[in-house]
Amino acid sequence: MTTTLLTVSAAVLGAAPSAAASGSAVETRQFSGEGSSSMGLAYYYAYQQALMKADDAGFGDCVLIDSYTWPGGFDVWVLLECTR
């Protein structure tokens, strides 16, 4: 019985190629950024910080998925989801 289960498991696991082995794997990761400014540039700083983190990690295609502006508008947090 154990031999049959091992054979079936090996056949099932070995039959489907992994996404990484096929060469078409898409990796997705999230990057956050924080910015502060009394001149209205907090959002820009936060967005640029997150983009720089993504670029340093080799991710280029990014979409803003969340952001938060603290009361007063001087501090902002953004979250980007990036793929490569």
Order of alpha helices (4+ residues) and beta strands (2+ residues): alpha-alpha-beta-alpha-beta-beta
